[in-house]
Amino acid sequence: MRMAVAPALTPVSGQVPMVDLRGALAAADDAIQRNLSQLHQRGQYILGPQTAAFEEAFACAVGAASSLGVASGTAALELCLRSAGVGGGGCDVTIRWR
């Protein structure tokens, strides 16, 4: 399938290589297994201490006062659009998903 490209853009040929995270994950395997074990022992899979720790660490990493973990990219986009005042009866436009 050939995609239409705006005149100012240059089409990219070839395939984008997949990222192989096995090396990075192997280095962190013990910590990952420990955290998964703690998660399963608590039985609190959403809104638990790991979520709060992630939100705090992410906010710190990006220099924000706070952050909010959400379940999907769609939820993240919806929150961004709502916070910008987009929505509520008008015509909102986004890209088509496949």
N, C-alpha and C positions, 0 to 999 in steps of 0.2 A: 504494500500500500504506500503510495506517495502522498506526503503531506504538503499542503500549501504553505509557503513560507513568504513572509512579508519581504518586499524588495530590499530593505535595509539589513536583513538578516541573512547569514550564510548557513545553509543546511549542514548538519553534522552527518558524516557518513560513518558506517561501521557500527559496531555495537559497543555499548558502555560496559566495561568489565564489572563483574560482580565483586563486592568486597568480601574478602575471606577473613572473618574475625576469629578463626580457630586459634591463632597464636595469641591474640590479645585475651581471649576468653580463657585459654589454658593457664595464663599467668594469674588470672583472677579466680580460677576455679574454686579454690578453698573458700574464699569470701562469698562467692555466689552460692555455693552449696550451704554454707552456714546461714546466710540470709534467707534462703528458701526454706531451710529447716525451721528457723524461727517463725517465718510466716505461716507455715503449716501447723506448727504447735499452737500459735495464737488463734488460728482459724479466722482471722479478720483480714480478708483479702482486699477490701476497699476502705478508704478513709482511716487506715490504721497508722501506726507510728512510722512505718516505712514511707507512706505517702507524705506525711508531714515532714519527715526528714528530707525527702526528695524536693518538696516544694521550697523548703528553707534553703537547701544547698543550691538549687537552681536560681532562686532569686538573688542569692549572694553572688553567684557566678556571673550573672548578667547585670549586676548593679541595680537591681530593683528592690523596692521596699517589701514586696511579697510576690508570690506566684501561685498559680492554681493548676494542679494536675487534672487533666480531663481524660475521658475514655477513648477519644478518637480525634483525628485531624479535623473531621467535620464539626465536632463539638468545639474545638479550638477556634475554627474559622467563625462559627456562629457567635461565640463570645466576643471575638475581635470586632465583628461587624456590629453587634449590639452595642458594644462600648463606644463605637464610633458614631452611633446614632442611625445606622443603616437598618432599614426594615420598617415594618408597621404600615402596610398599605400601599407603599410605592412599588416600583418595579426594580427588583434587585437582580443584577446580572453577574453570573460567574461562569467559569468554564464548564464545558460538557465533560462528563466523566465517561469515557469510552463509550 
